[in-house]
Amino acid sequence: MSEEKKRFIQEFVPGKQVTLSHIIANPDPGMFEKLGIQEAGALGILTLTPSETVIIAGDLATKSANVCLGFLDRFTGSLVIVGNVSEVEMAMREINRFLSDVLNYTPSQITKS
């Protein structure tokens, strides 16, 4: 008796959302080395969908606070911003506010460790 093979198609349809907003206030210096970025205080980590949103978020971050972009990947939606804790937090608040108020994204609570 032959078995009929079934084919499954999985489709990912992301919403417009900030899925993670986290600040690492005092990262271990080794973390900067592993990430391949210059040590500069706190790290702000965001993930966004759709992934191209990181381009907008990166622009907002650098215009709203004294931060640098540590990493931006338009294919995964990952953004790492670097600066002192208050500046990183200011940038992350502005990203969440703009995306929510102007582009109707679902924002994310900013968490810290």
C-alpha positions as protocol buffer text, in pm:
chain_id: "A"
residue {
  index: 1
  type: MET
  ca { x: 0 y: 0 z: 0 }
}
residue {
  index: 2
  type: SER
  ca { x: 150 y: 335 z: -94 }
}
residue {
  index: 3
  type: GLU
  ca { x: 138 y: 631 z: 136 }
}
residue {
  index: 4
  type: GLU
  ca { x: 39 y: 962 z: -7 }
}
residue {
  index: 5
  type: LYS
  ca { x: 285 y: 1230 z: 92 }
}
residue {
  index: 6
  type: LYS
  ca { x: 135 y: 1549 z: 217 }
}
residue {
  index: 7
  type: ARG
  ca { x: 290 y: 1881 z: 152 }
}
residue {
  index: 8
  type: PHE
  ca { x: 264 y: 2159 z: 406 }
}
residue {
  index: 9
  type: ILE
  ca { x: 320 y: 2519 z: 320 }
}
residue {
  index: 10
  type: GLN
  ca { x: 396 y: 2751 z: 607 }
}
residue {
  index: 11
  type: GLU
  ca { x: 360 y: 3120 z: 552 }
}
residue {
  index: 12
  type: PHE
  ca { x: 482 y: 3388 z: 791 }
}
residue {
  index: 13
  type: VAL
  ca { x: 281 y: 3708 z: 780 }
}
residue {
  index: 14
  type: PRO
  ca { x: 426 y: 3949 z: 1033 }
}
residue {
  index: 15
  type: GLY
  ca { x: 231 y: 4229 z: 1187 }
}
residue {
  index: 16
  type: LYS
  ca { x: 357 y: 4582 z: 1218 }
}
residue {
  index: 17
  type: GLN
  ca { x: 521 y: 4564 z: 1558 }
}
residue {
  index: 18
  type: VAL
  ca { x: 818 y: 4625 z: 1779 }
}
residue {
  index: 19
  type: THR
  ca { x: 871 y: 4275 z: 1916 }
}
residue {
  index: 20
  type: LEU
  ca { x: 1155 y: 4352 z: 2159 }
}
residue {
  index: 21
  type: SER
  ca { x: 1291 y: 4669 z: 2322 }
}
residue {
  index: 22
  type: HIS
  ca { x: 1557 y: 4588 z: 2578 }
}
residue {
  index: 23
  type: ILE
  ca { x: 1838 y: 4791 z: 2733 }
}
residue {
  index: 24
  type: ILE
  ca { x: 2148 y: 4627 z: 2875 }
}
residue {
  index: 25
  type: ALA
  ca { x: 2265 y: 4906 z: 3105 }
}
residue {
  index: 26
  type: ASN
  ca { x: 2610 y: 4776 z: 3193 }
}
residue {
  index: 27
  type: PRO
  ca { x: 2713 y: 4501 z: 2952 }
}
residue {
  index: 28
  type: ASP
  ca { x: 3022 y: 4294 z: 3004 }
}
residue {
  index: 29
  type: PRO
  ca { x: 3305 y: 4434 z: 2785 }
}
residue {
  index: 30
  type: GLY
  ca { x: 3337 y: 4094 z: 2621 }
}
residue {
  index: 31
  type: MET
  ca { x: 2990 y: 4135 z: 2478 }
}
residue {
  index: 32
  type: PHE
  ca { x: 3105 y: 4430 z: 2266 }
}
residue {
  index: 33
  type: GLU
  ca { x: 3394 y: 4223 z: 2140 }
}
residue {
  index: 34
  type: LYS
  ca { x: 3167 y: 3931 z: 2049 }
}
residue {
  index: 35
  type: LEU
  ca { x: 2930 y: 4167 z: 1869 }
}
residue {
  index: 36
  type: GLY
  ca { x: 3220 y: 4330 z: 1688 }
}
residue {
  index: 37
  type: ILE
  ca { x: 3129 y: 4681 z: 1798 }
}
residue {
  index: 38
  type: GLN
  ca { x: 3318 y: 4948 z: 1988 }
}
residue {
  index: 39
  type: GLU
  ca { x: 3248 y: 4961 z: 2362 }
}
residue {
  index: 40
  type: ALA
  ca { x: 3041 y: 5270 z: 2432 }
}
residue {
  index: 41
  type: GLY
  ca { x: 2820 y: 5224 z: 2738 }
}
residue {
  index: 42
  type: ALA
  ca { x: 2474 y: 5069 z: 2719 }
}
residue {
  index: 43
  type: LEU
  ca { x: 2326 y: 4850 z: 2447 }
}
residue {
  index: 44
  type: GLY
  ca { x: 1972 y: 4892 z: 2320 }
}
residue {
  index: 45
  type: ILE
  ca { x: 1834 y: 4589 z: 2138 }
}
residue {
  index: 46
  type: LEU
  ca { x: 1525 y: 4602 z: 1919 }
}
residue {
  index: 47
  type: THR
  ca { x: 1358 y: 4359 z: 1685 }
}
residue {
  index: 48
  type: LEU
  ca { x: 1097 y: 4484 z: 1445 }
}
residue {
  index: 49
  type: THR
  ca { x: 853 y: 4347 z: 1190 }
}
residue {
  index: 50
  type: PRO
  ca { x: 842 y: 4391 z: 903 }
}
residue {
  index: 51
  type: SER
  ca { x: 1219 y: 4369 z: 909 }
}
residue {
  index: 52
  type: GLU
  ca { x: 1280 y: 4669 z: 684 }
}
residue {
  index: 53
  type: THR
  ca { x: 1146 y: 4886 z: 966 }
}
residue {
  index: 54
  type: VAL
  ca { x: 1496 y: 4884 z: 1117 }
}
residue {
  index: 55
  type: ILE
  ca { x: 1601 y: 5137 z: 855 }
}
residue {
  index: 56
  type: ILE
  ca { x: 1341 y: 5382 z: 987 }
}
residue {
  index: 57
  type: ALA
  ca { x: 1425 y: 5294 z: 1349 }
}
residue {
  index: 58
  type: GLY
  ca { x: 1797 y: 5345 z: 1295 }
}
residue {
  index: 59
  type: ASP
  ca { x: 1734 y: 5687 z: 1145 }
}
residue {
  index: 60
  type: LEU
  ca { x: 1503 y: 5782 z: 1434 }
}
residue {
  index: 61
  type: ALA
  ca { x: 1756 y: 5663 z: 1691 }
}
residue {
  index: 62
  type: THR
  ca { x: 2043 y: 5873 z: 1561 }
}
residue {
  index: 63
  type: LYS
  ca { x: 1826 y: 6182 z: 1512 }
}
residue {
  index: 64
  type: SER
  ca { x: 1655 y: 6169 z: 1852 }
}
residue {
  index: 65
  type: ALA
  ca { x: 1950 y: 6094 z: 2083 }
}
residue {
  index: 66
  type: ASN
  ca { x: 2327 y: 6088 z: 2102 }
}
residue {
  index: 67
  type: VAL
  ca { x: 2364 y: 5721 z: 2009 }
}
residue {
  index: 68
  type: CYS
  ca { x: 2548 y: 5517 z: 1748 }
}
residue {
  index: 69
  type: LEU
  ca { x: 2424 y: 5224 z: 1547 }
}
residue {
  index: 70
  type: GLY
  ca { x: 2606 y: 4911 z: 1654 }
}
residue {
  index: 71
  type: PHE
  ca { x: 2422 y: 4676 z: 1422 }
}
residue {
  index: 72
  type: LEU
  ca { x: 2134 y: 4702 z: 1176 }
}
residue {
  index: 73
  type: ASP
  ca { x: 2002 y: 4409 z: 972 }
}
residue {
  index: 74
  type: ARG
  ca { x: 1715 y: 4476 z: 735 }
}
residue {
  index: 75
  type: PHE
  ca { x: 1670 y: 4104 z: 671 }
}
residue {
  index: 76
  type: THR
  ca { x: 1610 y: 3997 z: 1033 }
}
residue {
  index: 77
  type: GLY
  ca { x: 1473 y: 4321 z: 1176 }
}
residue {
  index: 78
  type: SER
  ca { x: 1749 y: 4346 z: 1437 }
}
residue {
  index: 79
  type: LEU
  ca { x: 1885 y: 4678 z: 1559 }
}
residue {
  index: 80
  type: VAL
  ca { x: 2148 y: 4744 z: 1825 }
}
residue {
  index: 81
  type: ILE
  ca { x: 2208 y: 5100 z: 1940 }
}
residue {
  index: 82
  type: VAL
  ca { x: 2495 y: 5207 z: 2162 }
}
residue {
  index: 83
  type: GLY
  ca { x: 2542 y: 5501 z: 2398 }
}
residue {
  index: 84
  type: ASN
  ca { x: 2491 y: 5600 z: 2758 }
}
residue {
  index: 85
  type: VAL
  ca { x: 2184 y: 5455 z: 2929 }
}
residue {
  index: 86
  type: SER
  ca { x: 1970 y: 5770 z: 2920 }
}
residue {
  index: 87
  type: GLU
  ca { x: 2044 y: 5838 z: 2553 }
}
residue {
  index: 88
  type: VAL
  ca { x: 1974 y: 5478 z: 2452 }
}
residue {
  index: 89
  type: GLU
  ca { x: 1648 y: 5486 z: 2645 }
}
residue {
  index: 90
  type: MET
  ca { x: 1551 y: 5819 z: 2484 }
}
residue {
  index: 91
  type: ALA
  ca { x: 1614 y: 5676 z: 2137 }
}
residue {
  index: 92
  type: MET
  ca { x: 1415 y: 5361 z: 2212 }
}
residue {
  index: 93
  type: ARG
  ca { x: 1122 y: 5563 z: 2346 }
}
residue {
  index: 94
  type: GLU
  ca { x: 1119 y: 5776 z: 2032 }
}
residue {
  index: 95
  type: ILE
  ca { x: 1133 y: 5470 z: 1806 }
}
residue {
  index: 96
  type: ASN
  ca { x: 837 y: 5310 z: 1987 }
}
residue {
  index: 97
  type: ARG
  ca { x: 644 y: 5639 z: 1994 }
}
residue {
  index: 98
  type: PHE
  ca { x: 693 y: 5721 z: 1626 }
}
residue {
  index: 99
  type: LEU
  ca { x: 619 y: 5371 z: 1502 }
}
residue {
  index: 100
  type: SER
  ca { x: 307 y: 5354 z: 1720 }
}
residue {
  index: 101
  type: ASP
  ca { x: 169 y: 5706 z: 1667 }
}
residue {
  index: 102
  type: VAL
  ca { x: 265 y: 5769 z: 1305 }
}
residue {
  index: 103
  type: LEU
  ca { x: 284 y: 5427 z: 1141 }
}
residue {
  index: 104
  type: ASN
  ca { x: 28 y: 5241 z: 1358 }
}
residue {
  index: 105
  type: TYR
  ca { x: 268 y: 4974 z: 1482 }
}
residue {
  index: 106
  type: THR
  ca { x: 219 y: 4785 z: 1805 }
}
residue {
  index: 107
  type: PRO
  ca { x: 488 y: 4918 z: 2041 }
}
residue {
  index: 108
  type: SER
  ca { x: 691 y: 4719 z: 2292 }
}
residue {
  index: 109
  type: GLN
  ca { x: 749 y: 4782 z: 2660 }
}
residue {
  index: 110
  type: ILE
  ca { x: 1110 y: 4886 z: 2715 }
}
residue {
  index: 111
  type: THR
  ca { x: 1280 y: 4649 z: 2959 }
}
residue {
  index: 112
  type: LYS
  ca { x: 1620 y: 4678 z: 3127 }
}
residue {
  index: 113
  type: SER
  ca { x: 1884 y: 4451 z: 3272 }
}
